[in-house]
Structure formats: structure tokens, C-alpha cells
Amino acid sequence: IVCHLPFGPTAYFGMSNAVLRHDIQGETLGTVSQAHPHIIMESFSSKLGVRCASILKHLFPPAKSGKGKAGRTVSFINLKDTICFRHHEYQEDGEEQGVELKEAGPRFDLKLYQIKLGTLEQTWAENEWVLRPTMNSAKKQKL
């Protein structure tokens, strides 16, 4: 559940395929950087997708531009109405103009099933969007 206070909206997600930070194989992980991450939103092109991307991107403070490089990135990738979350740290190669990515974890998949216009406490809040069983068999509204 992602609830923006004090007025909402509230998004309800199902989570699957979760791999925690300490479960990532083959990586020597140090402490997590406290720098504000760069946020990557991929394939959120429909009206519902733009709304969902707006809810998710406001979970993080804006990345600071200028001298200091963030050194980490957070990706939300929409694949067939499942949102894949990935967290990476990166280092720029000064000589070759390349970037080296290293997974920092966690990683998981989200499935949106409801958006309410209010907060959790507001039981009278209007539903903006709800995943219905008939949506799976009818022509899909893509995120």
C-alpha cells in the first residue's frame, strides 16, 4: 500500500518475486548510499500508467543536479501491467565515457489492483481505478 498524506491518493499493489538486498548472489554489498536516487520510469504511457508513475515517483525526493552525482538509480519498468522495481548503483568511467551498473537490491514486482482518491483512514473515499476480474478476459487497459 502506498498512501500519500494528508489527502491521498492511495495505491494498492500485490508484490511478488521479492529478492532482498542480502539475498543477491555474487555481490559484495556495502552500506546503502544516502544520496537521492535518479528515478527511471519506463513504459508508463497510458493515462493510468502516467497516474501510477506519478504516485511512485513521489516516494523519493528529487535528485540534486549539479556537482554531486547521485551514484544510484531506481527503476520502475512496466512489463505487461507488472511493474518491475530495480535498485542499482553506478559509477561513471571518466576515460571511456561509460557507466558501470551494480545491483544494490532489493528487487521485486508489483501488480496494481486499486487506486483510491483518499487515504487509508477515509473509508468513504472514491475509487479512481479498480482491477476487476472481467478486465483479464476483455480488451486490456494497459498501464
N, C-alpha and C positions, 0 to 999 in steps of 0.2 A: 504494500500500500504506500503510495506517495501522496502526501497531503500537504498542500501549500497553505500556510497560516497567514493571516487570520481569516481569509474569506474563501479559500479554495482556489482551484479545483482539486479534486481527489481522484487519483487514478489507481485502479486495482489491477494487479498483474499476477499471473501464475509464473512461478520460477522453476526452471529445470536445468539439467546439465551443469550444476554448480561445481566448480573446482576452486577450492580456497587457495589462498596465497602460499601456504606452507605445503600444499599438495602438488605444486608444479614441479615436474621432474627435470633434472639436469640443469637447474639454475641455482646459482648461489645468490640468494636474496639478502640484501642489507636492509636497512630501515627504509620506510616509505618516505619519499620526498614530500615536504610540506608545501611545495610550490603549487600555485594554481595551475591545473592542467589545461591543455588545449583540448577542445571538445570537437569531435568529428561526428557528424550526423550524415548517414548515407542512406539514400533511397526512401526518404520521407517526403514524397512528392504530392500525395493526395491531401484533401482538406483535413481528414482525420490524422494523417501522418504528420502534417505540419503542427496540428494541435498537440499530438503526442510528443513530438520533438521539442516543442516549447515547454511542456511540463518537465521533461527530462533535463533539458539544458539548464533550467533554473535551479537544479540541485547543486550546481557548482558555481563558485564565484567567477567573474570574468578573468581571463588570463591577462596578465600585465604585459603590455607591449613595451618595447624599448631595449635597454641594455641587457637586462636579465632574461635569460632563456628559461622557459619553464622546465624543460628536461623530461616532461611526462605528458602523455596524451591519453584521453579516454575516448573510446569509440563506441557508438551505438549504430549498429548496422541492421537494417530491416531486410530480412530474407523470408519471403512468403509469409508475411504477417507475424513472424517471430523476430524479436529484437535481440540481437547478439551483443552483449556487453564485453568489451575487452579493455584492459588497462596495460599500457606499455610505458616504458622509459626509453628515452632516445638520447643519442649522442651524435653530434654533427662532426664529420671528418673535415677538418679545415683544408686539407690538401686536395682531396678528391671530390669535394662538393657533394658528398654522400651522407646518408643518415643510417646509423645502426640502431635497430629496434631490439628491445629485450622485454619479454613479457614480465610484468610485475604482479599480475593477479590482483584480485580474483577474476574469474570469468564465469559467465552464466548466460542463460537465455530467458527472455521474458515474453509472455503472451498476454497482451492487453485484453481484459474482458469487461471493463466498465470504466466510464468517466462520469463523475458526479460534479455538479456545479458548486457544491458547498464543501464543508469539512466533514470529518468523521462524526462529529457530535451532532451535526444537523441532519437528523433522520428525514426531515421533510424536504431536503434538497432535491432538486430536479436532476434526473439522469440526462446527461448530454448524449451519451452513447453507451449501448449495452450489446455484448456479443450474444446473439440468440442462436439456438440450435439450428434453425432454418437457414442461417447465414452460411453454414458449411455446405449445404446442398444447392443453394441458389447461386446466382452470379455473385462473386465475392466483391465486397468493397475493400479495396486494398489500402493498407496503411500508407 
